[in-house]
Amino acid sequence: MPLQSSSHRWTATRVEVVLALVTVGVLGATFWLGSGFYYQRYNVPDLTYEYTPKFPIQSGSFVGLKLENKGRATAHKVTVKLGDLHTNIQQYDVQSSELWKKEDGGIATGTLVLSLERMASGSSLTVNLLTDNQAQLDGLDITSDEGRAHLTADGAISQLGLLVVPLAGLVVAAIFATSLFATLGFRSISTIRMRSRASEIFLDYESRLVTQDIEVERLKRELGEWRSGKRMLPPRPRS
């Protein structure tokens, strides 16, 4: 009986250890995959632009735009293409926190192409144009190695949206871990109760054996005393 109890305890312990290791593995894998996904999606450049107000002046029209990197990483090989403006450029002014150069177009043309090797997080570029007539910026195209720029009004990259997948994975892992630990706890409580009940039964059995042994020894002693004459036999009942 002790050997069987020890075997059951060893089997239950092995099952609990395996389940605990599986839980730790699932939590670790979920956290690693979720954090990697979040890092890859969150730690990226976010090029946004907006137009400056247009207004006419005596010698032409004034128009411009401002480009910013609102992401958490650097954008590389940024190209700003001001396409067919439907009018000629009289003057242009560029203010930038990064080095830039003109690739094409310029004064007396209807296009302007600028390039930057990089735009670090938080950097900006502002382009102001003085044109003969009101310029049309329909052909604007801003690209980088990491992707295209978008209007500020379209909204920046949703950080909450990026958190959905890793958070969902962590929630699932947490539910799995909670269920598993609850099951292990229930099994542990049940095991403890079973072991306690088995101990009570075993102790009761041992107690009965001891009582029986004491009673047998008492009877043997009395029988020996009767045989030796130290104890008189009880009188026979009268008929």
Summary of the structure (lengths in Angstrom):
residues: 239
radius of gyration: 44.0
end to end distance: 51.8
largest distance: 150.8
contacts: 634
relative contact order: 0.15
helix: 48%
strand: 28%
